[in-house]
Amino acid sequence: MARTPGQADRRDPDWEGVRLHVVSGKGGTGKTTLAAALALALAAEGGRVLLIEVEGRQGIAELFGIAALPYEERRIASVSRRQLGLPAGEGGPGEVFALAIDTEQALLEYLEMFYKLGRAGKALQKVGFVDFATTVAPGVRDVLLTGKACEATRRKDPDGRRRYDAVVMDAPPTGRLTRFLNVNAEVAGLARIGPIHTQAQAVMRVLRSPETAVHLVTLLEEMPVQETVDGIAELREAKLPVGGVMVNMVRPPVLDAAAVAAVHGDHREEVALALGEAGLGGRSRKPETVRAAVEPLIDPLLEQAREHAERVELERAQRADLQQLRLPTYELPLLGEGVDLGGLYRLAGELKRQGAA
């Protein structure tokens, strides 16, 4: 179900109707980068998108080159289709807002909302109640974090319109994702009635609804792919809505299929001849002189070709495993120069072209 670049220009987005996009992946796969790129892609049609970080790493601020995000929703980007390298559409530029959720502030907000504690809540913060509550009952912490995202998803302005067209959550890594999202199960033994129970139930209604999609980011490597496969199985078992698979840092093949198949043979003579024809043997036309000049290059070149062929074959096997999941799959290129703001917009354009937004 993977798409080739440009194919999605002629198709509707895959996630029409989804308002909460949860993005996760094994550490090191670039999940924060692709969560930010997805937020840009979703906003490019003139919408308003909220990008949420829950791990306290300030990765979003680093990506956008801005100061650390406070516990408030702050506009961080304006984006149009043209900025993503796409033809102009009917709508104007969209906006991306960002929020780094702070557990202490979220708990104080919760205490004020449900118990009207106000200043008393701040007093509890001073005596360490917040740390106690989130350590003894870690499920409560997840209720607070996911609850804030779900509240933003449902929030409406005074005129009745949705505050945000979409919310993108940069979630914890795959290994902790299902437990993080399945907050109702975590708090069931702690609070069977009351505001906490009611809040958990409300959160689960959003997380298990068609308005939510959980996307996983991976690389074409054995461990990230296996963690993705296992993660999707866990999500399905927990009845959480599975989204798509984002394959990050894809490198273009240097050798074609025939070259990959032939690379393990003895090709020293052909390589020597090709190097000589390319002029790497100097100006001499004597075969023995040319051969002596190119001889030191042959083994390193063949070794590089073998390593490349092994990588291509490994990636082919990993793609096959991902295809077995039968999910929309998007491939994002490796940016050799690193991910700066321009690279982030490029990735957003790729996601838009391939139908992820």
N, C-alpha and C positions, 0 to 999 in steps of 0.2 A: 504493500500500500504506500510505499515511498513515492514521492513525486519528483520529477525532474524539474530543475529551475525553469521558471517561465510557464510551466504547465498550469499553475493555479491562477494565472492572469485571466484564464477563460472559465474559471470555476468559482462557485461561491465558497466562502470560508467554511471550514469544517465545524466551527463551534458556535454557530448561530444559536442564540438563546442562552448561552453560558455567560454568567455574570461574575462568577468567582473562579479564577484560574489559580490553582495551587501548583507550584513548580518545585520539584525536589530532584534529587539525584545523589549519587555517591560523591563524597568529598573529592574535589579536584576535577570534576567534570565541567565546571563552569555554570552551575545552576543559577547563581546570582546574576551572572552576565546575561543568561538567556531569559531569566525572569524580567530583567530590565528591558531587554530587546523586545520581548513579547508585549510589555506595557506600551512601548513606543509604537509598535505595529498596530495594537488595538486602538490607539488614539489617533492614528494617521488619517482617519476618515472624518475628523472633526469632533471626536468624542472626548470625554473627560474620564481619565483612568487614574486609579489610586494604586500605587506600588507600595507594598507593605513588607517590612523586614521584621522578623521575630527573634533572631538569634543574638542581637546586640553587637554584631561585628562591624556595623557601619559600612558594609560593602557597597551599598547603593551610593552613599556619599562619595566614596572613593571612585566609583565608576564614572560618576557625573562631574567629578572634580569640584565638589562643593564642601562647605563646612559640615561637620557632624550634624545629623538630623536630630532635632529635639522631638519630644513627644507631642507633636502636633502635625497636622497635615499641611505640607508645604509644597508649593508649585516648584518643580525642578526643570521642566522642559516644555517647549512648544514644538509640535512636530506636524509636518504635512507629508503628503504622498511624494512630492517632489524631493523632499529631503531624504527619503528612503530610496530614491532612484526609480520611482514609479511615475507613470503618467498622471497628470493632475486629475482629480475627481471633482465632484460637484460640491462637496463640503469644504469648509475652510480648515485652517490648522486646528489640531487638537491639543489637549493639555495633559501632561502627566504630573500628578502630585505624588508625594512620597511621605511615608510615615515609618519611623523606627519605633516599634512598640516596646515600651519600658514596663517590665512586670510590676514594679512598685507603683508607678503612676496608674497603670491599668487597674490594679487592685483598689487603690484609693478612689478612682473614678467609679468602680463597681460598688464600693461601700457607700459612696454618696448617692448613687443612683437607686440602690435597693434599700439602704438602711438610713439614708439621710444623716450620715455621721458628720459630714463637714469637717470642722476643726478637730473633732475627736479622731477622725481617720488619720489626720496628720500626726496627732499625738501617738497613735499606734505605730506609725512609721518610725518615730523617734525611739521608741522602746524596742524596736526590732520585731514587731509583730508580723510585718510583711515577710521577712526572711523566714520566720518560724512557720507561717502559714504555707508558703510555697515549698518549703523543705519537707515538712511533715505530710503535706498533701500535694504532691507534685501534679496530680491530675487537675487540681484547682488552677494551677499556673497555666496549663494547656487550655482550660476553659476560658481563662481571661484572654489569652493570646488569640485563639481562634474566634472567641466571641467578638473581639474588636473587629476582626476582618468581616465576620458575618453581619455585624451591625452596620458597617460601612456599605456592604453590599445591598442591604435593605433600606438604607437611609433615604429619606425624601426631603426636598426643599419645601418651603411654605406653599409654593404653587402646585405641589403634588408630583412634581417631576423627580425622577431619581437623581440623587446627588452625583453619582458616578455611573457611567455606562458600563464599566467593568472594574473589577478589583483583581490585582495580581499579587499573590502572596509568595514571597521567597521563603519556603518552608524548610524545616530541618532536613538533614540527609535521609536517604531512603531507609536506612536501618532503623530509624526512629519515627518514620513518617506515619505508619498506620496507627501506632499507639498515640501519637500526637493528635491525629485527626479523630480518632475514635474516643472522644472525650466522655461521651455518655457512659461507656463501660468503665472508664477510670473513676468516675465520681459516684457510680451507683451505690457502692458500699459506704460512701462517706455521707451522702445526703440524699435520702429517698424522697424527701419533700422539701419545700421551701424554695427561696430564690435561687440558690446554687443549682438545685435539681431542675428548676424551671429554665434557668439560663442554659444548662447543658442540653436539655431537650430541644430548646429553640435553635441552638447551634447545630445539633445533629440534623434537624429538619432541613437546614440550609445545605449542610455538607453532603447529605445523601440525596439531594434533589437534582433534577436535570439542569439546574442553574449553576452547578459546580462541575468542574473537570479537573482531575489531578494528572498533571503531565510529569513525565520523568525524563531527566537529562542523562545521557550516557556517552561514552566514547566507544569506538570500535576496538575495544580491548576486552579480554576474557572476563576479568573481575567486574568491571562496571556493567557489562552486558548481563552477566549472571545475576548481579544484584538487582538489575532492572527487571529481569524475568521473575525473580523471587518477590520483589516489591509489588509487581502487578498482581501476582498470585495472592499476596496478603491483602491487597486492596479489594480484590474481588471477593475474597472470603469474608472480609469485613463489610461487604455491600457498600463500598465507597465508589463513587463514579470515576472510572478510569478514563483519562484523556488520551493524549498522544505521546509519542516518543520523540525526543529531540536528540539527534545524534550530533554531537559537537566536535569541533576541531577535525573535520574530515580533510585529509590531504589528497590532492588529485594524483592518480597513478601516473608515473613517469613512463612505465613500460606497458605496451598493449598486451592483450591476452596471449598472443603467440610468443612474444618475447618472454613473458613470465613462464610459460610452459617450457621454453627451450633453455632457460638460463642455467640449469643444472648440468648441461652437457659441456663437452670440451670445445670451447670456442676461442682459444688463444690465437689461432691463426687469423680467424675472421676479425678479431678485435685489433690485432696488430696491423692488418691490412687497412681497416677503417681508419685507424689513427694516422697511418701514413698518408692516406688519401686526404685526410683533413689538414695535412701540413704540419703535424706535430713531430715529424721526423727530421725537420730542418730542410734545407734547400737541396741536400744531396738526393740523387735519384738511385743510388746504389742500394739494392734491397738489404744488404747486410748492414749498411750504415743506418738506414731507416729503422731496421729491426733493433739495432743496439740502442737507438735513441728512444724508442717507444717501449722497450722491454720493461723498464721500471714502472710504467703506468698500467700494464696489463692486469696484474694480480689485484691491485687495489680497486680497479674498475670492475673486475669480475666479482670481487667480494661485495662491493656496494650493490651490484645488480642482484646478487643472491639475497642479500639482506632485504632489498626492496621487494623482491619476488615473495619472500617469506611473509613480509608484512601485508602485501596485497592478498595472499592466500588466507592469512589469518583474518583480515578484515572481511573477506568474502564469507568465511565461516560464521563470523559474528553477525553479519547482515542476515544470513540465513536463519540464525536463531531469533533475531528480532522480527523477521517476517512471519515466524510461527505465531507471534502474538496477535497478528491480524489487527493492528492498530494503525491509525494515521501516523506516518513517520516523516520527520523533516530532517534534512541533512544541512548542517551549517559548516562553512569552510573554516579551516585553520587560518587565522590571521597571523602571518609571519612577523608582522611588525608589532604584535601585541594588540590588546583591546583598548584603544583610546576612544574618545567620544565619536570620532568618525567611524571607527570600526563597529561601535555599538549600533549606530544608525545603519550600517551596512548589514549587520546581522538581522536587524529589525526588518529591513527590506526583503531579505531572504525568507524570513518567516511569513511575511505578507504575500510574497510571490507564491510560496508553496502551500498557502491556504490555512496557515495556523491562526490567522487573524483577519 
